[in-house]
Structure formats: structure tokens, C-alpha cells
Amino acid sequence: MSLSRMLSVSLIGLDALPVEVEVDVNSCEDKTILVIVGLPDAAVKESKDRVLTAIKNSGYSISNIACTVNLAPGDLKKEGALYDLPIALGLLKSMHALDSKVHDDYLFVGELGLSGELRPIHGALASAMLARQLGKKGILLPAANAKEAAALPNIEVYAIHHLNEAIQFLKAPHTFQPVKANISDDLFRHAAVLIDFSDIKGQAHVKRAMEIAAAGGHNVILSGPPGSGKTMIAKALAGIIPELTVEEALEVTKIHSISGLMEEGTHIITQRPFRSPHHTVSYAGLIGGGTVPRPGEVSLAHRGVLFLDELPEFARTVLEVLRQPLEDRKVTISRALGNFTFPSDFICVAAMN
């Protein structure tokens, strides 16, 4: 029995920070104990049952051990189930079921099912960015997230379906091929317009105003009776803004991925975002917030359109907080953990009767 270390991540705001998963295993009479320390939340604490069962169902025998898992640094709160994979691999390495130093070159994230299969996580692109920033050779993550992470150049991304695949990778990495993705082709192939201006009949003066707004990034207020087409015109605006560049697509994808808003089967955001919050939206819902801050509607609309229908119905306090994102194109939120800055470069379209 020995001590092993695996590298993983913690998602704080829009950033991925490195987390070292330390696993120490010792023999124990008559029972198996697994303790996780390092400010884990409920999902992380529950991972001990998932990890032990997944290892057993992957063909490895675990009994009569006392295992301590430390998620360092200890003052950083750890959330989510993405530590399952590094904990499982670290445990097996500490038990000498794995004898490899290959793991030093890679970052590991992934939630385990009870059978050992890997399930999707949030923030795959941000995790890959961290691996590249740290100079790692690559990242191992669930196959469902592989194409999203592979959109980032200069980093090897390996799609893992099952815990046994990850174990085999550490034993013989040369037998695996990294996932390839061409983001430029995706942008060209999938950038479809939901509502085209050619489908809107009449309203020539409004269309002209929207063209000017799209060209110059100007904010717009639409005023007119119900049913006059304000919402349709606002949605069509996103289609005449120039297409996302590769850098912009990565920005938008990172925000939506961390927020858990990536649609199933989508690995890169190819369209300009269009967000339309209800007039009852809260301060935190619009700007972002939480104990560990998450992006609000103004950041989810980054590089796209934020549509405020029935503008007079919004609370005055909610409208007042739009000043900073409209002027600075970013939002700063202060919490005990520190200051978090979210991008919010959008075109605001408001409608009223």
C-alpha cells in the first residue's frame, strides 16, 4: 500500500483551477473505509460509494482497506462528481494494481456509474484549457465530452467510455488515439439561422434599424402594439450579426458548458446566443451569483443578443444592475471566495407596448 497523486480540476466561476487528488491506502481488519477530505460538497462525499462499486464491477477486488482521499488545496471548495475517475485511478495505483507514471502527464475528470461507465460532466472545455495551461500532454474525460474538449488546439484529448479503458490507457497509452475535432468546419457546417429577416414581411424601417444595430453593436428599444412582430424581429437580429469566430465560439461554449447548458449531442456553440429572461428574473439570475458564482443571463448572452420583452414589467433594481454590463461589457461579482469577472458583451434589445 502507498500514496498516489492524480491531477484534476475545480470549476470556480468561469475558471478551472488545479486540484491534486491524493490517495493513501492502508490495510484494515474486517472492513473497508474510504474518507474524503478537502472541503468536498455532498456530491463529492457520495463519490466514495460510486467509486468502490465501480472498481468492484470493473473486475478489481477491494476489501479490508482504509483509504484517505485528500483534495488539495484544502481551502478550495470542491463540487460535483468529476473527481470519481481520478479517485478510482489513484486508489488502484495505491494498491499497486497500476504501476505507471504516465498519469503525471495527464489531467483526469469524469463521473463514474456503478458499472464503471463514465458519464458526462460540466466544464470539459475549461478543464482542457487548464491542462494546456499547465503544460500537460493531454486530458482523459468521458467520451460524451471529448469532442467539446478537442475543439481546443494543442492538447491531446482521450475519450474514455469505461473505467477499464482509463486503466488500460495508463498501462499502454500508445494504443490509444486522441480525439480530433475541426472547429472551423463545425462553424461552417452548423451555423444555421433560426429566423431569417427575409421571412419577415414589411417593417422596412425596423429592419433598417436592426441592420445598423447589428453592424455597430448598438442597443435597441422596440415599441409597438402586441402582435406587431417585436419578438420575431429581435430573434432575427442574432442571424444577421457576423458569424462567430473560432475564438468567440470557444468563449461562448466555455460559458454554456460550465453552466450545464450544452444540448445533448452538441460539442461546440455555433450560433450567436439569444437569451430572453422572463420579467420576473432576479438580480442573481440576470447578473449571476450564488455562493460559488455562476454566470447569469447577461453572460449567457455573451457575443449574442439579450432580449428583454415587456421592459416596463422588470423590477427597477434589476434594470439598474444592467448599467455595468452594458458599459463595461463585463460583470464583477464579489464573494468571500474572491472577485469573479464574467464577460457580458451583448446587444440588448428591449420591447414594450
Secondary structure, 3 states (H helix, E strand, C coil): CCEEEEEEEEEECCEEEEEEEEEEEEECCCCCEEEEECCECHHHHCHHHHHHHHHHHCCCCCCCEEEEEEEECCCCCECCCCCHHHHHHHHHHHCCCCCCCHHHHEEECCEECCCCEEECCCCHHHHHHHHHHCCCCEEEEEHHHHHHHHCCCCCEEEEECEHHHHHHHHHCHHHCCCCCCCHHHHHHHHCCCCCCHHHCCCCHHHHHHHHHHHHHCCCEEEECCCCCCHHHHHHHHHHHCCCCCHHHHHHHHHHHHHCCCCCCCCCCCCCCCEECCCCCCCHHHHHEECCCCEECHHHHCCCCEEEECCHHHCCHHHHHCCHHHHHHCEEEEEECCEEEEEECCCEEEEEEC
